Amino acid sequence: MYEDVVGKNRVHMKELFDMTAGTSTGSIIAAGLAMPSAEPWDGKGSPNPPKFSATSLLEIYDTRAGEIFTKYKLSLGQIVLFLLLIVFFVGGVAYLFGWYKYDNPTIKENVERLE
């Protein structure tokens, strides 16, 4: 892989950039490449090498992607409850503003005539 081609004479990404960022996968990779190693410096190479290499991060993604990116599934009861809450909320707001779905002006006029 890359490490075999480049060998030991390489510069770590965290030494090239003052800041790295990303969203979702990019942020995990950026954090992994910038995270300093906890091992003390042995006097060779970079004084503060990163804890993870690009190859090790790729291996982590291959083996643990299911743990990193889990899908959240709602049960049928949760979906029904959520939809009912939305209906009641929208209905309540509509009622407060005077928006009636079944407002019939003819019935309203007839009731007003009875008074």
SVG drawing of the C-alpha trace seen along z (x, -y; Angstrom):
<svg xmlns="http://www.w3.org/2000/svg" viewBox="-84 -36 101 43">
<polyline fill="none" stroke="black" stroke-width="0.4" points="0.0,0.0 1.0,-3.7 3.3,-3.1 5.2,-0.5 5.7,-2.9 6.7,-6.0 8.5,-4.2 9.7,-6.0 10.4,-9.4 6.9,-10.8 5.3,-13.9 2.2,-13.4 -0.9,-15.2 -1.1,-16.9 2.3,-18.5 1.1,-19.9 -2.1,-21.6 -3.1,-23.7 -6.7,-22.6 -8.6,-19.7 -12.3,-19.2 -15.0,-17.2 -18.5,-16.0 -19.5,-12.4 -16.8,-10.1 -14.5,-13.0 -14.5,-14.2 -13.7,-10.8 -10.8,-10.4 -9.5,-14.0 -9.6,-13.4 -7.9,-10.0 -5.1,-11.4 -4.6,-14.4 -4.8,-12.6 -1.4,-12.4 0.1,-9.1 0.4,-8.6 3.7,-6.8 6.8,-8.8 9.2,-10.0 12.1,-7.7 14.2,-10.4 13.5,-9.1 11.1,-10.4 8.3,-12.8 8.4,-14.0 4.6,-13.6 3.4,-11.1 -0.4,-10.5 -2.0,-7.6 -3.6,-6.3 -2.3,-6.0 -4.6,-6.1 -4.2,-2.4 -5.2,-1.7 -8.2,-3.9 -9.3,-2.1 -8.9,1.2 -11.1,-0.2 -13.8,-1.2 -13.7,2.2 -14.0,4.2 -16.2,1.9 -18.4,-0.1 -21.5,1.5 -20.7,0.2 -19.7,-3.3 -22.8,-3.8 -25.9,-2.2 -29.3,-2.8 -31.9,-3.9 -35.2,-2.1 -38.5,-3.3 -41.1,-0.8 -44.6,-0.9 -45.9,-2.3 -43.4,-5.1 -44.3,-6.1 -48.0,-6.1 -47.4,-8.2 -45.2,-10.6 -47.8,-11.1 -50.6,-11.5 -48.5,-14.2 -48.0,-16.0 -51.7,-15.9 -52.8,-17.1 -50.2,-19.9 -51.1,-21.1 -54.8,-20.8 -54.4,-22.8 -52.4,-25.5 -55.0,-25.7 -57.9,-25.9 -56.1,-28.7 -55.8,-30.7 -59.4,-30.0 -58.7,-27.6 -61.4,-25.0 -61.3,-22.2 -65.0,-21.6 -66.2,-25.2 -69.5,-25.4 -70.6,-29.0 -74.2,-27.9 -74.6,-26.2 -73.1,-29.2 -75.6,-31.6 -78.5,-29.3 -77.4,-29.1 -77.0,-32.9 -80.6,-33.4 -82.0,-31.2 -80.7,-33.6"/>
</svg>
